[in-house]
């Protein structure tokens, strides 16, 4: 049960990244935000790994390419696209597209990791994603799809593909490395890759001009959205698999709206309650199906 609580809290932290990211992306360039986020996170993760494991575990040669791929998918590509999109797309529409992550993780797990689908699991995934759609659309299921699929939607869809790859690659690396070490290495690689485009974007020249709220947002993204969130998510992948852990991502848009209510005083609607019930039911059914099969 402890890992499920961690996954729920992780999605709450990630729900908050929409609010923090939406704010800071209006004032700071996307590569600069991502670099500062992961530069801070990398330092904290290395210190945390050293303290908890007594050393920074050396990866095997066979893990070097996967670790680079982790940094380039879940850190570099995801964040460059995420912050670029949040400048020009509504948070709700972005969250709706990101809510499709579990579909792609489940399908990719079935194709590449030979995970089996059951009728109950398919049903659980379906109603959970349906709940996320209801939350984001505020009950107007057709209205949210009006308009063309443009560049900002493409950026967010790239986030989905990046996170799917990050989730699956991470599972193979964690056969020998701890979740903490995997996240640390991927963040260091990602931060290094982000350094050059961030420099070209003016991160050094502009660093003294960011507001207090910009820095609060960046540190929130670093500590809660990255250090705690990534480590707990990888613990979930290691213990219950990428499909089941990935399904919890459907909680992200729900928490994003709840945090908007607490911080921005937006109303909690019937569609939010209905969608939350469907998401929770879907998570329960999917995990129940896997536990029954294991028994």
C-alpha positions as CSV (number, residue, x, y, z in Angstrom):
1,X,0.0,0.0,0.0
2,X,2.9,2.4,0.7
3,X,3.9,2.5,-3.0
4,X,0.4,3.4,-4.0
5,X,0.4,6.3,-1.6
6,X,3.7,7.5,-3.0
7,X,2.3,7.3,-6.6
8,X,-0.8,9.3,-5.6
9,X,1.4,12.0,-3.9
10,X,3.7,12.0,-7.0
11,X,0.8,12.8,-9.2
12,X,-0.3,15.6,-6.8
13,X,3.2,17.1,-7.1
14,X,3.1,16.7,-10.9
15,X,-0.4,18.4,-10.9
16,X,1.3,21.3,-9.3
17,X,3.9,21.5,-12.1
18,X,1.2,22.7,-14.4
19,X,0.6,25.8,-12.2
20,X,4.3,26.4,-11.6
21,X,5.2,25.7,-15.2
22,X,2.4,27.9,-16.6
23,X,3.6,30.8,-14.4
24,X,7.3,30.6,-15.1
25,X,7.0,29.9,-18.8
26,X,5.5,33.3,-19.3
27,X,8.7,34.9,-18.1
28,X,11.5,32.5,-18.8
29,X,12.6,30.6,-21.9
30,X,11.7,26.9,-22.1
31,X,15.3,25.6,-22.3
32,X,16.3,27.9,-19.4
33,X,13.5,26.7,-17.2
34,X,14.3,23.1,-17.9
35,X,18.1,23.6,-17.4
36,X,17.7,25.4,-14.1
37,X,15.2,22.8,-12.9
38,X,17.5,19.9,-13.6
39,X,20.7,21.6,-12.6
40,X,19.3,22.1,-9.1
41,X,17.6,18.6,-9.1
42,X,20.8,16.9,-10.2
43,X,22.8,18.3,-7.3
44,X,20.2,17.4,-4.8
45,X,19.8,13.9,-6.3
46,X,23.6,13.2,-6.2
47,X,23.8,14.3,-2.6
48,X,20.7,12.2,-1.7
49,X,22.0,9.1,-3.5
50,X,25.4,9.4,-1.8
51,X,23.7,9.8,1.6
52,X,21.2,6.9,1.2
53,X,23.4,4.4,-0.6
54,X,26.8,5.3,0.8
55,X,28.1,6.1,-2.7
56,X,27.1,6.9,-6.3
57,X,26.7,3.4,-7.8
58,X,28.7,3.0,-11.0
59,X,26.6,1.9,-14.0
60,X,27.7,-1.0,-16.1
61,X,28.9,-0.3,-19.6
62,X,25.7,-2.0,-20.9
63,X,23.7,0.7,-19.1
64,X,25.5,3.8,-20.5
65,X,23.3,4.0,-23.7
66,X,20.0,3.4,-21.8
67,X,21.0,6.1,-19.2
68,X,21.7,8.6,-22.0
69,X,18.4,7.7,-23.6
70,X,16.7,8.3,-20.2
71,X,18.2,11.8,-20.0
72,X,17.3,12.6,-23.6
73,X,13.7,11.4,-23.4
74,X,12.3,12.0,-19.9
75,X,14.4,15.1,-19.2
76,X,15.6,16.9,-22.3
77,X,12.8,16.2,-24.8
78,X,9.9,16.1,-22.4
79,X,10.7,19.4,-20.7
80,X,11.7,21.3,-23.8
81,X,8.4,20.4,-25.3
82,X,6.4,20.9,-22.0
83,X,7.5,24.4,-21.3
84,X,7.4,25.5,-24.9
85,X,3.8,24.2,-25.1
86,X,2.6,25.9,-21.8
87,X,3.4,29.3,-23.3
88,X,0.8,28.8,-26.0
89,X,-1.7,26.2,-24.9
90,X,-4.4,26.0,-22.2
91,X,-3.3,23.9,-19.2
92,X,-6.5,21.8,-19.5
93,X,-6.0,20.9,-23.1
94,X,-2.3,20.0,-22.3
95,X,-3.4,17.9,-19.4
96,X,-5.9,16.0,-21.6
97,X,-3.3,15.0,-24.1
98,X,-0.8,14.0,-21.3
99,X,-3.6,11.9,-19.8
100,X,-3.1,9.5,-22.8
101,X,0.3,8.5,-21.4
102,X,-1.1,5.3,-19.8
103,X,-2.5,4.1,-23.1
104,X,0.9,4.4,-24.8
105,X,2.7,2.9,-21.8
106,X,0.3,0.0,-21.7
107,X,0.5,-0.7,-25.5
108,X,4.2,-0.3,-25.5
109,X,4.6,-2.6,-22.5
110,X,2.5,-5.3,-24.3
111,X,4.6,-4.9,-27.5
112,X,8.1,-4.7,-26.0
113,X,7.8,-6.2,-22.5
114,X,5.2,-8.8,-23.3
115,X,2.8,-7.7,-20.6
116,X,-0.6,-9.3,-20.9
117,X,-3.9,-7.5,-21.3
118,X,-7.0,-8.8,-19.6
119,X,-10.6,-7.7,-20.1
120,X,-10.6,-6.1,-16.6
121,X,-7.4,-4.3,-17.2
122,X,-8.6,-2.9,-20.6
123,X,-11.8,-1.8,-18.9
124,X,-10.0,-0.2,-16.0
125,X,-7.7,1.8,-18.4
126,X,-10.7,2.8,-20.5
127,X,-12.8,4.2,-17.6
128,X,-9.8,5.8,-15.9
129,X,-8.9,7.7,-19.1
130,X,-12.6,8.6,-19.6
131,X,-12.6,10.1,-16.1
132,X,-9.5,12.2,-16.9
133,X,-11.3,13.5,-20.1
134,X,-14.4,14.4,-18.2
135,X,-12.4,16.4,-15.7
136,X,-10.5,18.3,-18.3
137,X,-13.5,18.9,-20.6
138,X,-15.6,20.0,-17.6
139,X,-18.3,17.6,-18.9
140,X,-18.3,19.0,-22.4
141,X,-16.7,16.0,-24.1
142,X,-17.1,17.3,-27.6
143,X,-16.3,21.0,-27.0
144,X,-12.7,20.3,-25.9
145,X,-11.9,18.8,-29.3
146,X,-12.9,21.9,-31.2
147,X,-10.2,23.5,-33.2
148,X,-7.3,22.1,-35.1
149,X,-4.5,19.9,-33.8
150,X,-1.7,22.5,-34.1
151,X,1.9,23.1,-33.0
152,X,1.2,23.3,-29.2
153,X,-0.7,20.1,-29.2
154,X,2.1,18.5,-31.2
155,X,4.6,19.6,-28.5
156,X,2.4,18.0,-25.8
157,X,2.0,14.8,-27.8
158,X,5.8,14.6,-28.0
159,X,5.8,14.8,-24.2
160,X,3.6,11.7,-24.1
161,X,5.9,9.8,-26.4
162,X,9.0,10.9,-24.4
163,X,7.5,9.8,-21.1
164,X,6.4,6.5,-22.6
165,X,10.0,5.8,-23.7
166,X,11.4,7.0,-20.3
167,X,9.1,4.7,-18.4
168,X,10.0,1.6,-20.4
169,X,13.7,2.2,-20.7
170,X,13.9,2.9,-16.9
171,X,12.5,-0.5,-16.1
172,X,15.3,-2.3,-18.0
173,X,18.0,-0.1,-16.3
174,X,16.6,-0.7,-12.8
175,X,17.5,-4.4,-13.0
176,X,20.9,-3.4,-11.5
177,X,20.6,0.2,-10.5
178,X,18.3,1.7,-7.8
179,X,15.5,4.0,-8.8
180,X,17.4,6.9,-7.0
181,X,20.6,6.2,-9.0
182,X,18.6,5.9,-12.3
183,X,16.9,9.3,-11.7
184,X,20.2,10.9,-10.7
185,X,22.0,9.8,-13.8
186,X,19.1,10.7,-16.1
187,X,18.8,14.2,-14.6
188,X,22.6,14.8,-15.0
189,X,22.5,13.7,-18.6
190,X,19.4,15.8,-19.3
191,X,20.8,18.9,-17.6
192,X,24.0,18.6,-19.6
193,X,22.1,18.3,-22.8
194,X,20.0,21.3,-21.9
195,X,23.0,23.5,-21.0
196,X,23.8,24.5,-24.6
197,X,20.3,25.5,-25.8
198,X,19.7,27.2,-22.5
199,X,23.0,29.2,-22.9
200,X,22.0,30.2,-26.4
201,X,18.6,31.3,-25.0
202,X,20.3,33.6,-22.5
203,X,20.1,31.7,-19.2
204,X,23.3,33.3,-17.9
205,X,22.4,36.9,-18.9
206,X,18.9,36.7,-17.6
207,X,19.5,34.7,-14.3
208,X,19.5,37.9,-12.2
209,X,16.3,39.2,-13.6
210,X,13.9,36.4,-12.6
211,X,11.3,37.3,-10.0
212,X,10.9,35.6,-6.6
213,X,7.8,33.7,-7.9
214,X,9.8,32.5,-10.9
215,X,12.4,31.1,-8.6
216,X,9.8,29.6,-6.3
217,X,8.3,27.9,-9.4
218,X,11.7,26.6,-10.5
219,X,12.5,25.2,-7.1
220,X,9.1,23.6,-6.8
221,X,9.7,22.0,-10.2
222,X,13.2,20.8,-9.1
223,X,12.3,19.4,-5.6
224,X,8.7,18.2,-5.8
225,X,8.3,17.7,-9.5
226,X,11.6,16.1,-10.1
227,X,13.6,14.8,-7.0
228,X,10.6,13.4,-5.1
229,X,8.3,12.8,-8.1
230,X,10.7,11.0,-10.3
231,X,12.2,8.8,-7.6
232,X,8.8,7.7,-6.3
233,X,7.5,7.1,-9.8
234,X,10.5,4.9,-10.6
235,X,10.0,3.0,-7.3
236,X,6.4,2.4,-8.6
237,X,7.7,1.1,-11.9
238,X,10.1,-1.3,-10.2
239,X,7.5,-2.7,-7.8
240,X,4.3,-2.8,-9.8
241,X,5.4,-2.4,-13.4
242,X,5.2,0.5,-16.0
243,X,1.5,-0.2,-17.0
244,X,0.1,0.0,-13.4
245,X,2.4,2.9,-12.4
246,X,1.7,4.8,-15.6
247,X,-2.1,4.6,-15.0
248,X,-1.6,6.8,-11.9
249,X,-0.7,9.7,-14.3
250,X,-4.5,10.1,-14.8
251,X,-4.6,11.6,-11.4
252,X,-2.4,14.5,-12.6
253,X,-5.1,16.6,-14.3
254,X,-7.4,16.0,-11.3
255,X,-4.8,17.3,-8.9
256,X,-4.0,20.2,-11.3
257,X,-7.6,21.4,-11.0
258,X,-7.8,20.8,-7.2
259,X,-4.6,22.8,-6.7
260,X,-6.1,25.5,-9.0
261,X,-9.1,25.6,-6.7
262,X,-6.9,26.0,-3.6
263,X,-4.5,28.5,-5.1
264,X,-6.6,30.3,-7.7
265,X,-10.0,29.8,-6.0
266,X,-11.5,28.1,-9.0
267,X,-14.8,26.1,-8.4
268,X,-14.9,22.4,-7.9
269,X,-17.6,21.1,-10.3
270,X,-19.7,18.0,-10.7
271,X,-17.6,17.0,-13.6
272,X,-14.5,17.0,-11.4
273,X,-16.1,14.7,-8.8
274,X,-17.5,12.4,-11.5
275,X,-14.1,12.3,-13.3
276,X,-12.2,11.6,-10.1
277,X,-14.5,8.7,-9.2
278,X,-13.9,7.2,-12.7
279,X,-10.1,7.6,-12.4
280,X,-9.9,6.1,-9.0
281,X,-12.2,3.2,-10.1
282,X,-10.0,2.6,-13.1
283,X,-6.8,2.5,-11.0
284,X,-8.4,0.1,-8.6
285,X,-9.7,-2.3,-11.3
286,X,-6.4,-2.4,-13.2
287,X,-4.4,-3.1,-10.0
288,X,-7.0,-5.7,-8.8
289,X,-6.8,-7.5,-12.1
290,X,-3.0,-7.8,-11.9
291,X,-3.1,-8.9,-8.2
292,X,-5.7,-11.6,-9.0
293,X,-3.6,-12.9,-11.9
294,X,-0.5,-13.0,-9.6
295,X,-2.4,-14.9,-7.0
